[in-house]
Amino acid sequence: MKKENETELLFGETIPETEETARKTPVTRKRMARTSSISITEKKASYGRHKKAKGGLGHGLKIIPLGGLEQIGMNITAFEYEDTIIVVDCGLSFPEDDMLGIDLVIPDISYLKENISKVKAFVITHGHEDHIGALPYVLKEINVPVYATKLTMGLIENKLKEHVLPRPVKRKIVKYGQSVNLGCFRVEFIRTNHSISDAAALAIFTPAGIIVHTGDFKVDYTPVNGETIDLQRFGELGKKGVLALMCDSTNVMKPGYTMSEKTVGKTFDNIFADNDRSRIIVATFASNVDRVQQVINSAEKYGRKVVVEGRSMVNVISTATELGYLNVPENIIIDMEQMKNYPSEKLVLITTGSQGEAMAALSRMAANIHRKVSIEPGDTVIFSSRPIPGNEKSVSKVINELSEKGAKVIVQDTHVSGHASQEEIKLIYTLTKPKYAIPVHGEYQHLKFHAELAQGLGVPKENTIILSSGDVLELTEEHAALVGKVQAQGIMVDGLGVGDVGNIVLRDRQHLSENGLIIIVLTLEKYTNQLLAGPDIVSRGFVYVRESEYLMDEAKNIVYAALERCLDNNVSDWTKIKTEVKDSLSDYLWKKMKRNPMILPIIMEVE
C-alpha cells in the first residue's frame, strides 16, 4: 500500500492530447479579430478604471505574477478563472546588497492565502532554485498537490526533507506530453531544453484560450541528456490558436543562438589535456546536472578521480544519479578523505561557490578556512558559470584570492547559457503565433526589449503587455485589461525567521553598519529620579574608545547636562528623558565628527 507522502506517478489524471479531446474540452475556441484594450502606455490609466483585483470585468482569465518580473529570480505566477487558481513555479531570490543579514527572499503569497479554497495545485517547470526554492516555505501555509517532471520532483523532495511540514504534501510526477486536469484548467507538459534536465514548458488550456508558458528554455539540438525541445508541439498549438505566449526574457538582448551545452564538454577536454600535471577544481551551479556529467566524462577520459564538495552539490548529484540523469562510472567518485591516496594530477574537485557566495566551498578554500582542502600553487580552477547580476564583486574577490595563492583561474569558454537568445525566441513566436505577448523572467529592460521583439514579429503593439509583480491582468479573446494590483513584495528570510525582518529592521541594520552604536546607561532613584550611577557610555562600531577618551568624557558631560535639564523642569517621563538625552548627544556628535551613530539610552531604576 502506498504511503500518504509517497510521490505518485500521474496516470489516472492524464489526458493524451488528441484532436478529439481538444474538441471536447471547453477551452477550444475560434480565433477572433478584435484587438486588445491595453497597451504598455495605457497601463497606469487601466489602474484608474479598475481599482480592485476581485472586481474588474469578471469574465476573463486572470494572470497574476507574484514575483519574477522586473528581477531575475523568485518566479511565481497565479492563473485564476472563477473558482480555480493554479500556480506556476514557486521560486526564491537571493538578497540584494542592502538586505544586510538576509539569507534569501521568498514571494508574498497573501493573495493565495486569501483565496486558498480556489488554489488547486503548484505546477513546476524545472528544478532551479528560482523556480522551486520557496516551495518548502509556501507549502506550510498552502498545502496543495505539486506537479512536476521526474528530476524536478526529486529535487523538490530533497528540499522538503530539510523542512518539517505540518502535513504531507501530495507530489505527482508528470511525463512530457501528458496533461492534468485542475479545476477548469488543463495543463500539458512540453519538453524543452535548459541548463538542467527535465525542464518543461506548459500549455495551459483555459476557458479563455490557450496560454503557452515557456519556463526557462533554449533550443539545444545536441543536448547532453534527453531529447531536443518538442518544437512540433509548439507548432501544433500555434495552429489551434494560442491566446497568449509567456516567454523567457533572460537572454532576449543577446542576438543569434545560444550555444549547445555539449560545446562546454569539448572545452573541458582541452583544459584537462593542457593541465595534466595539476589538480583541477571545477565550480558550477549544483543544479547544472549536464555540466557535472561533462566534468565526469572528462575525468574518466583522462584517468582522474572525482571529489564532490558542497552540501547542495552532493545532494543534487546523489538525486540525479539515483534517478538515472547522471551516468557515473563505477568507483570514479571518491570521498574527500581519500584524496590523500592520489597524486594531485589525478584528482578533480566539483564544488559549489561559482557565484562567490561567502560560505560556499570554493570561497572557503580561497580564504583558507576550508577544513579539508587548501589551494596549492599550480591548481587549476575553472569557473563554469556566469556571474549573476550583482555577484560580480564577490566572484572577482574569490578569483583574486585564488590567484594570490598561485592557482590558475580559467573563466573563458567554460559556460554556455541555459536561456534562449533572440533567434530561438523568434522561433517560438513563429511557431505559436500568439495573439498576446506577455514577456516574463527578466528585469524591466529585458521585458521592454522582448515586447519590441514581439512587435517586430507581428504582434500588435497594443497586444504586447509588460506586467509588474502584483499586477492583475484579465485576459479574454476580446480584450486584455489591468484590473488591479495585489500584494507582491518579497518576504525576507533570516535564519529561521520568515517575514520577521522588514524595512524598519533593515534600515536599522543599515544605520548600524554605516555609523555604529552608542549605548548610554543611567541608574535613577525610583521616586526622585536622582542620578545614582552613570552615565556610562558603551561604543560599538563608532570610535575606538581607548583613543577617544576626551570625546567620551565630553559625551558624558552632554548626557549629564541633558539629564539635569529634565530634572530642573520636573520631567519624570522616562520616554521624554531618553529623547532629550538622545537628541543632545546626537547634535554634539554631528557637530564634532559629522557622524550620526544609533544612540540607545537605557535607564535602570533602583529603590
C-alpha positions in Angstrom: 0.0 0.0 0.0 1.4 3.4 -1.0 2.3 5.7 1.9 0.4 9.0 2.1 3.5 11.1 1.3 5.0 9.0 -1.5 5.4 10.5 -4.9 2.7 9.4 -7.3 3.3 8.8 -11.0 0.4 10.5 -12.6 -1.6 8.2 -14.8 -5.3 8.4 -13.8 -5.5 12.1 -14.2 -3.6 12.4 -17.5 -5.3 13.0 -20.9 -3.2 12.3 -24.0 -3.6 15.3 -26.3 -5.6 14.5 -29.4 -7.8 16.4 -31.7 -10.8 14.6 -30.3 -10.1 15.6 -26.7 -9.3 19.1 -27.8 -12.7 19.4 -29.4 -14.4 18.0 -26.3 -12.7 20.4 -23.9 -14.5 23.7 -23.2 -11.3 25.6 -23.7 -11.1 25.4 -27.5 -12.4 28.5 -29.3 -12.3 30.2 -32.6 -9.8 33.0 -33.2 -11.4 36.4 -33.2 -10.2 39.5 -34.9 -10.7 42.1 -32.2 -7.6 43.7 -30.6 -6.6 44.2 -27.0 -7.8 47.1 -24.9 -4.5 47.5 -23.2 -1.0 48.6 -24.3 2.2 49.3 -22.4 1.4 53.1 -22.3 -2.2 52.5 -21.1 -1.1 50.6 -18.1 -1.5 53.3 -15.5 -4.8 54.5 -16.9 -6.1 51.0 -16.6 -5.5 51.0 -12.9 -7.7 54.1 -12.6 -10.6 52.3 -14.3 -10.2 49.1 -12.4 -9.2 49.5 -8.8 -9.8 46.2 -7.2 -8.5 42.8 -8.2 -11.6 41.0 -7.2 -13.7 43.4 -9.2 -12.8 44.3 -12.8 -14.5 42.7 -15.8 -15.2 39.4 -14.0 -15.4 37.1 -17.0 -11.8 36.5 -18.1 -8.7 34.6 -17.2 -6.7 36.5 -14.5 -2.9 36.3 -14.8 -1.2 37.4 -11.5 2.6 37.4 -11.4 3.5 37.3 -7.7 7.3 37.5 -8.5 9.8 37.1 -11.2 9.1 40.3 -13.1 11.5 43.3 -13.1 14.0 41.0 -11.4 15.9 37.8 -12.0 14.6 35.1 -9.7 11.6 34.4 -7.4 9.4 33.2 -10.3 5.8 32.6 -9.4 2.6 33.3 -11.4 -1.0 32.6 -10.5 -3.6 31.8 -13.1 -7.2 32.3 -12.0 -10.6 31.7 -13.6 -13.7 31.9 -11.4 -13.2 29.3 -8.7 -9.9 27.8 -9.9 -6.3 29.0 -9.3 -3.2 27.2 -10.4 0.3 28.5 -9.5 3.2 28.1 -12.0 6.6 27.8 -10.1 7.4 28.9 -6.6 11.0 30.2 -6.5 13.2 32.4 -4.3 15.6 35.1 -5.0 18.9 36.0 -3.3 19.3 39.2 -1.2 20.4 42.4 -2.7 23.4 44.3 -1.3 21.3 46.5 1.0 19.5 43.5 2.6 22.0 43.1 5.4 22.0 39.7 7.1 19.1 38.4 4.9 19.6 34.8 3.7 17.0 34.7 0.9 13.8 36.3 -0.3 10.5 34.3 -1.0 7.3 35.6 -2.6 4.5 37.2 -0.7 1.6 34.7 -1.0 -1.1 36.8 0.8 -3.3 36.7 -2.2 -3.2 32.9 -2.4 -3.9 32.6 1.3 -6.9 34.9 0.9 -8.2 32.7 -1.9 -6.9 29.3 -0.6 -10.1 27.5 -1.4 -9.5 28.2 -5.1 -5.9 27.0 -5.2 -5.7 23.6 -6.9 -2.0 23.0 -7.4 1.5 24.1 -7.9 2.8 23.3 -11.4 6.6 23.4 -11.7 8.6 23.9 -14.9 12.1 22.8 -13.7 14.3 22.3 -10.7 16.3 25.6 -10.3 16.2 27.4 -7.0 14.5 30.5 -8.6 11.6 28.2 -9.5 11.3 25.7 -6.6 13.3 27.3 -3.7 10.3 28.8 -1.9 8.1 25.7 -2.0 9.0 24.4 1.5 8.0 27.7 3.0 4.9 28.2 0.9 3.6 24.6 1.3 3.5 25.0 5.0 0.6 27.5 4.5 -0.9 26.3 1.2 -0.8 22.5 1.2 -1.9 21.6 -2.3 -0.6 19.0 -4.8 2.7 19.7 -6.6 3.1 18.5 -10.3 6.5 18.3 -11.9 8.7 16.1 -14.1 10.8 13.3 -12.6 14.1 15.1 -11.8 12.4 18.3 -10.8 10.3 16.3 -8.3 13.4 14.6 -6.9 15.0 17.9 -6.2 11.8 19.2 -4.6 11.7 16.1 -2.4 15.2 16.8 -1.3 14.2 20.3 -0.2 11.1 19.2 1.6 13.1 16.7 3.7 15.1 19.6 5.1 11.9 21.3 6.4 9.3 20.0 8.8 5.9 20.4 7.2 2.8 20.1 9.3 1.1 17.8 6.8 2.4 15.5 4.0 2.3 17.1 0.5 0.9 15.2 -2.5 3.6 15.1 -5.2 2.8 13.9 -8.6 5.2 13.1 -11.4 4.1 14.1 -15.0 5.6 12.9 -18.2 6.1 15.0 -21.3 3.0 15.1 -23.4 0.8 14.2 -20.5 -1.9 16.6 -19.2 -3.5 17.1 -15.9 -7.0 18.5 -15.1 -7.0 21.1 -12.4 -10.4 22.7 -11.9 -11.4 24.3 -15.1 -7.8 24.2 -16.4 -5.9 21.5 -18.3 -2.1 21.7 -18.1 0.1 19.9 -20.6 3.9 19.5 -20.1 6.0 20.1 -23.2 9.7 19.0 -23.5 12.2 21.9 -23.6 16.0 22.2 -23.1 17.6 24.2 -20.3 20.8 24.0 -18.2 19.0 21.4 -16.1 17.4 18.2 -17.3 13.6 17.6 -17.4 12.7 21.3 -18.0 9.2 21.8 -19.3 7.1 24.4 -21.0 3.4 24.4 -20.2 0.3 24.6 -22.4 -2.4 25.9 -20.1 -5.8 25.2 -21.6 -8.3 27.7 -20.0 -11.9 28.6 -20.8 -10.5 31.9 -22.2 -8.0 30.2 -24.5 -4.6 28.5 -24.6 -1.7 30.1 -22.7 1.8 28.9 -23.5 4.3 29.4 -20.7 7.9 28.5 -21.9 9.5 28.4 -18.5 13.3 28.8 -18.8 14.3 27.3 -22.1 16.7 27.3 -25.0 16.7 25.3 -28.3 19.6 22.8 -28.0 19.8 20.4 -30.9 22.6 18.3 -29.2 21.6 18.1 -25.5 23.9 16.2 -23.1 20.9 14.3 -21.6 17.5 13.6 -23.1 15.9 14.7 -26.3 15.6 18.0 -28.1 12.9 20.6 -27.5 9.5 19.5 -28.8 9.1 22.2 -31.5 6.5 20.2 -33.3 4.1 20.5 -30.3 4.6 24.3 -30.2 3.7 24.4 -33.9 0.5 22.2 -33.3 -0.6 24.6 -30.5 0.0 27.5 -32.9 -2.3 26.0 -35.4 -5.0 25.6 -32.8 -4.6 29.2 -31.7 -2.6 30.5 -28.8 -4.2 33.3 -26.9 -1.0 34.4 -25.1 2.7 33.5 -25.0 4.5 34.0 -21.8 8.1 33.6 -22.9 11.5 33.6 -21.1 13.2 37.1 -21.4 16.6 36.4 -19.7 18.7 36.4 -22.9 16.4 38.4 -25.1 19.0 41.1 -25.6 21.6 38.6 -26.9 21.5 38.2 -30.7 21.8 34.9 -32.5 21.5 31.5 -30.9 22.6 30.1 -27.5 25.4 27.6 -27.9 24.7 23.9 -27.2 25.7 22.5 -23.8 27.9 20.0 -25.5 30.4 22.7 -26.5 31.4 23.0 -22.9 32.4 19.4 -22.9 34.9 20.0 -25.6 36.4 22.9 -23.7 36.7 20.7 -20.6 38.6 18.1 -22.6 41.0 20.7 -23.9 41.6 22.1 -20.4 42.1 18.6 -18.9 44.7 17.9 -21.7 46.5 21.2 -21.2 46.7 20.9 -17.4 47.6 17.2 -17.0 50.0 17.9 -14.2 47.8 19.9 -11.9 44.8 19.3 -9.7 41.6 20.6 -11.3 38.8 22.3 -9.4 35.5 23.0 -11.2 33.0 25.4 -9.7 29.5 25.4 -11.1 25.8 25.5 -10.1 24.8 22.4 -8.2 21.7 22.1 -10.2 23.5 22.0 -13.6 23.4 18.2 -13.9 24.5 18.2 -17.5 27.6 20.3 -16.7 28.5 17.9 -13.9 28.1 15.0 -16.3 30.6 16.5 -18.7 33.1 17.1 -16.0 32.8 13.4 -15.0 33.1 12.4 -18.7 36.4 14.4 -19.0 37.7 13.0 -15.7 37.1 9.4 -16.9 38.7 10.2 -20.2 41.9 11.5 -18.6 42.1 9.0 -15.7 41.1 11.2 -12.8 39.1 10.6 -9.7 36.3 12.9 -8.8 35.6 14.5 -5.4 32.3 16.3 -4.8 32.3 19.2 -2.3 29.4 21.4 -1.1 26.2 20.2 0.5 23.9 21.2 -2.3 26.2 19.7 -4.9 26.3 16.3 -3.0 22.5 16.3 -2.7 21.9 17.1 -6.4 24.4 14.6 -7.7 23.0 11.9 -5.4 19.5 12.5 -6.6 20.3 12.8 -10.3 22.4 9.6 -10.1 19.6 7.7 -8.3 17.0 8.8 -10.9 19.2 8.0 -13.9 20.0 11.5 -15.0 23.8 11.2 -14.3 25.9 8.4 -15.7 28.6 7.9 -13.1 31.3 5.2 -13.9 31.9 2.8 -11.0 34.5 3.9 -8.4 35.2 7.2 -10.1 33.8 9.3 -7.3 35.8 9.1 -4.0 35.3 10.6 -0.6 37.3 13.7 0.4 39.2 11.7 3.0 40.6 9.5 0.2 42.2 12.5 -1.7 45.5 11.9 0.1 45.8 8.5 -1.5 46.0 10.0 -5.0 48.5 12.5 -6.6 47.1 15.9 -7.3 47.2 15.4 -11.1 44.8 12.5 -10.7 42.1 14.5 -9.0 39.1 16.7 -10.0 37.0 18.5 -7.4 33.5 19.5 -8.4 32.3 22.2 -6.0 29.8 25.0 -5.3 30.8 28.6 -5.0 30.9 29.8 -8.6 28.9 32.9 -7.6 31.4 33.9 -4.8 29.0 33.0 -2.0 30.8 33.7 1.3 30.1 30.3 2.8 30.3 28.2 -0.3 33.0 25.6 -0.6 35.2 27.4 -3.1 35.1 30.7 -1.2 36.2 28.9 1.9 39.0 27.3 0.0 40.1 30.6 -1.4 40.0 32.2 2.1 42.0 29.4 3.7 39.1 28.4 6.1 38.1 25.1 4.4 38.8 22.3 6.9 39.9 19.7 4.3 41.0 21.5 1.1 43.7 24.1 0.7 44.5 25.9 -2.6 48.0 25.0 -3.7 50.3 26.7 -6.3 49.7 25.0 -9.6 46.0 24.2 -9.0 43.7 24.9 -12.0 40.3 26.4 -11.0 37.6 26.5 -13.6 34.6 28.9 -13.1 31.9 27.1 -15.2 29.2 29.7 -14.8 28.4 33.3 -15.5 28.1 35.7 -12.5 24.5 36.5 -11.7 24.0 40.3 -11.9 25.1 41.8 -8.5 27.6 39.0 -7.8 30.4 40.3 -9.9 32.3 41.8 -7.0 32.1 38.6 -4.9 33.3 36.5 -7.8 36.2 38.8 -8.6 37.2 38.7 -4.9 37.4 34.9 -4.9 39.3 34.9 -8.2 41.9 37.3 -6.8 42.3 35.2 -3.6 42.8 32.1 -5.7 45.3 33.9 -7.9 47.3 35.1 -4.9 47.7 31.5 -3.8 49.2 30.5 -7.1 46.2 28.9 -8.7 45.5 29.2 -12.4 42.0 30.5 -12.9 40.0 29.8 -16.1 36.8 31.6 -16.8 36.7 31.8 -20.7 34.5 29.5 -22.8 33.7 27.3 -19.8 30.0 28.2 -19.7 27.0 28.4 -22.0 23.7 29.9 -21.0 20.6 27.8 -20.5 18.4 30.6 -21.9 17.2 31.3 -25.4 18.7 34.1 -27.4 16.8 36.3 -29.9 16.6 33.8 -32.8 15.3 31.0 -30.6 12.7 33.3 -29.0 11.7 34.4 -32.6 11.3 30.7 -33.5 8.8 30.1 -30.6 6.8 33.1 -31.6 6.7 32.0 -35.2 5.5 28.5 -34.2 2.9 29.6 -31.7 1.6 32.8 -33.4 0.2 34.2 -30.1 -2.5 36.9 -30.1 -0.9 38.5 -27.0 2.7 38.6 -25.9 3.5 38.7 -22.2 7.2 38.7 -21.6 8.3 37.0 -18.3 11.5 36.2 -16.4 13.6 39.4 -16.5 14.3 42.9 -15.4 12.4 45.7 -17.0 15.0 46.3 -19.7 14.6 42.7 -20.8 10.8 42.8 -20.7 10.7 46.0 -22.8 13.2 44.7 -25.3 11.2 41.5 -25.5 8.0 43.5 -26.1 9.6 45.3 -29.0 10.9 42.0 -30.4 7.4 40.5 -30.3 6.1 43.6 -32.2 8.7 43.1 -34.8 7.3 39.5 -35.3 3.8 40.7 -36.0 2.2 41.0 -32.5 0.4 44.3 -32.5 1.8 46.9 -30.1 -1.4 47.1 -28.2 -1.2 43.3 -27.6 2.2 43.3 -26.0 1.8 43.6 -22.3 4.5 44.4 -19.8 3.5 43.4 -16.3 5.0 44.1 -12.9 4.8 41.7 -9.9 1.4 42.1 -8.3 -0.4 43.3 -11.4 -3.7 41.5 -12.2 -4.2 41.1 -15.9 -7.6 40.0 -17.1 -7.5 38.3 -20.5 -10.1 37.2 -22.9 -10.2 36.8 -26.7 -11.8 40.2 -26.9 -9.8 42.2 -24.5 -6.9 42.5 -22.1 -7.1 44.9 -19.2 -5.3 45.5 -15.9 -8.0 45.2 -13.3 -6.0 45.9 -10.1 -2.9 45.0 -8.1 -2.3 42.6 -5.2 0.4 42.5 -2.6 3.6 41.0 -4.1 6.5 42.3 -2.1 9.2 39.8 -1.2 9.3 38.2 2.2 12.7 38.2 3.8 14.1 35.1 5.4 16.8 35.5 8.1 17.9 32.2 9.7 14.7 30.5 10.9 12.8 33.8 10.9 10.4 34.2 8.0 8.9 37.7 7.5 10.0 39.0 10.9 12.6 41.3 9.3 11.1 44.2 7.4 12.1 47.6 6.1 12.4 49.1 9.5 14.8 46.4 10.7 16.8 46.6 7.5 17.0 50.4 7.9 18.4 49.9 11.5 20.9 47.4 10.2 22.0 49.8 7.5 22.3 52.6 10.1 24.4 50.3 12.4 26.6 49.2 9.6 27.3 52.8 8.5 27.5 54.7 11.7 27.8 52.3 14.7 26.1 52.2 18.0 26.4 54.2 21.3 24.6 52.8 24.4 24.1 55.1 27.4 23.4 53.5 30.8 21.8 55.6 33.6 20.7 54.5 37.1 18.0 56.6 38.7 16.3 56.5 42.1 12.8 55.3 41.8 10.8 58.2 43.3 13.1 61.2 42.9 14.7 60.4 39.6 18.0 61.4 41.1 21.1 60.1 39.3 22.7 57.3 41.3 25.1 55.9 38.8 26.4 56.8 35.3 26.1 57.9 32.7 28.2 55.1 31.4 28.8 55.0 27.6 29.5 51.9 25.5 30.6 52.4 21.9 30.4 49.7 19.2 31.5 50.4 15.6 31.6 54.2 16.2 35.1 55.1 17.6 37.9 53.2 19.3 37.3 54.2 22.9 40.9 53.9 24.1 42.0 56.5 21.6 38.9 58.8 22.1 38.8 59.3 25.9 38.3 63.0 25.5 35.3 62.5 23.2 33.8 60.0 25.6 34.3 62.4 28.6 32.6 65.2 26.6 29.8 62.9 25.7 29.2 62.0 29.3 29.0 65.7 30.2 26.5 66.3 27.4 24.3 63.5 28.7 24.6 64.7 32.3 23.6 68.2 31.3 20.6 66.9 29.4 19.5 64.9 32.4 19.9 67.9 34.7 17.7 70.0 32.4 15.0 67.3 32.7 15.2 67.2 36.5 15.2 71.0 36.8 12.0 71.1 34.7 10.4 68.3 36.7 10.3 65.9 33.8 9.7 62.4 35.1 8.5 60.6 32.0 11.4 58.3 31.0 10.5 58.5 27.3 11.0 62.2 27.4 14.2 61.9 29.3 15.6 59.4 26.8 14.6 61.6 23.9 16.3 64.7 25.4 19.5 62.7 26.1 19.5 61.1 22.7 18.9 64.4 20.8 21.5 66.3 22.8 24.2 63.7 22.3 23.3 63.3 18.6 23.6 67.1 18.0 27.0 67.2 19.7 28.5 64.2 17.8 27.3 65.6 14.5 28.9 69.0 15.1 32.0 67.4 16.5 32.6 64.5 14.0 29.9 64.7 11.3 28.8 61.2 12.2 25.3 60.0 13.2 25.5 56.8 15.2 22.5 55.0 16.6 22.1 56.1 20.2 20.3 53.8 22.6 19.7 55.2 26.2 19.0 52.6 28.9 17.6 53.8 32.2 17.6 51.5 35.3 15.6 52.1 38.4 16.7 51.5 42.0 14.6 51.9 45.1 
